[in-house]
Amino acid sequence: MLLMLLAEFFGANYGQWSAGILATDISDRALSIARAGVYAEERIADVPEALRKKYFRRLPDGNWGVIDRLKNEATFRRFNLMNVQFPFKKPFHIIFCRNVMIYFDQPTREALVGKFHQFTEPGGYLCIGHSETIGRSQSLYNYLMPATYQKEAGR
Ligand SMILES: C[S@@+](CC[C@H](N)C(=O)[O-])C[C@H]1O[C@@H](n2cnc3c(N)ncnc32)[C@H](O)[C@@H]1O
């Protein structure tokens, strides 16, 4: 969905932007499911018809596969969010970390949000799950709306 939004937003100018996605998970199984990009009909029921036609193809078994052109804009990597060091070379414009921090205790969450902050571009965003909070680390980001925080432009 995120790649579709980026492709729709940038349109013909997409190639002029470094607009791809780095998708990480600790689980090889989760990564291989994500890499395959195959969805059952009911999983994409909310995707508007126009986007479905543009970015999916119907597979012989009735499922829907994300087209390669879109899938190739995502890089999939195994990564443990509990790693002390983040190996990323550049900060991110938006970090989505949804429904993962629920597994971590409070100190681990706070350390993680601190690292996210370090790797968010000034003015960039952190998006978390609707049932999650960033607790005391909230002071690092400005709260924008439920589940969405912004790093100050000058920090
Ligand atoms: C409930 S799923 C959420 C998936 C997705 N973010 C979403 O909102 O649909 C939690 C995911 O967190 C991953 N996970 C759990 N511990 C992790 C860790 N230490 N580092 C990275 N990913 C982790 C699991 O493998 C699983 O895929």
The ligand as an SDF file (V2000), in Angstrom:
LIG
                    3D

 27 29  0  0  0  0  0  0  0  0999 V2000
    2.0620   -8.2230   14.8000 C   0  0  0  0  0  0  0  0  0  0  0  0
    3.2700   -8.2990   13.5420 S   0  0  0  0  0  0  0  0  0  0  0  0
    3.0870   -6.6660   12.8410 C   0  0  0  0  0  0  0  0  0  0  0  0
    3.4600   -6.6440   11.3980 C   0  0  0  0  0  0  0  0  0  0  0  0
    3.2450   -5.2940   10.7030 C   0  0  0  0  0  0  0  0  0  0  0  0
    4.1260   -4.2840   11.2330 N   0  0  0  0  0  0  0  0  0  0  0  0
    1.7980   -4.8580   10.7830 C   0  0  0  0  0  0  0  0  0  0  0  0
    1.4830   -3.8840   11.4650 O   0  0  0  0  0  0  0  0  0  0  0  0
    0.9590   -5.5140   10.1460 O   0  0  0  0  0  0  0  0  0  0  0  0
    4.7690   -8.1590   14.4420 C   0  0  0  0  0  0  0  0  0  0  0  0
    6.0210   -8.3760   13.6180 C   0  0  0  0  0  0  0  0  0  0  0  0
    7.1400   -7.9540   14.4040 O   0  0  0  0  0  0  0  0  0  0  0  0
    8.2170   -8.7970   14.1140 C   0  0  0  0  0  0  0  0  0  0  0  0
    9.1890   -8.6940   15.2190 N   0  0  0  0  0  0  0  0  0  0  0  0
    9.0670   -9.1760   16.4820 C   0  0  0  0  0  0  0  0  0  0  0  0
   10.1740   -8.9070   17.1940 N   0  0  0  0  0  0  0  0  0  0  0  0
   11.0080   -8.2120   16.3730 C   0  0  0  0  0  0  0  0  0  0  0  0
   12.3190   -7.6700   16.5290 C   0  0  0  0  0  0  0  0  0  0  0  0
   13.0030   -7.7600   17.6850 N   0  0  0  0  0  0  0  0  0  0  0  0
   12.8870   -7.0390   15.4700 N   0  0  0  0  0  0  0  0  0  0  0  0
   12.2060   -6.9440   14.3010 C   0  0  0  0  0  0  0  0  0  0  0  0
   10.9690   -7.4330   14.0880 N   0  0  0  0  0  0  0  0  0  0  0  0
   10.3820   -8.0730   15.1070 C   0  0  0  0  0  0  0  0  0  0  0  0
    7.5610  -10.1640   13.9780 C   0  0  0  0  0  0  0  0  0  0  0  0
    8.3750  -11.0700   13.2630 O   0  0  0  0  0  0  0  0  0  0  0  0
    6.2680   -9.8170   13.2350 C   0  0  0  0  0  0  0  0  0  0  0  0
    6.4140   -9.9300   11.8390 O   0  0  0  0  0  0  0  0  0  0  0  0
  1  2  1  0
  2  3  1  0
  2 10  1  0
  3  4  1  0
  4  5  1  0
  5  6  1  0
  5  7  1  0
  7  8  2  0
  7  9  1  0
 10 11  1  0
 11 12  1  0
 11 26  1  0
 12 13  1  0
 13 14  1  0
 13 24  1  0
 14 15  1  0
 14 23  1  0
 15 16  2  0
 16 17  1  0
 17 18  1  0
 17 23  2  0
 18 19  1  0
 18 20  2  0
 20 21  1  0
 21 22  2  0
 22 23  1  0
 24 25  1  0
 24 26  1  0
 26 27  1  0
M  CHG  2   2   1   9  -1
M  END
$$$$
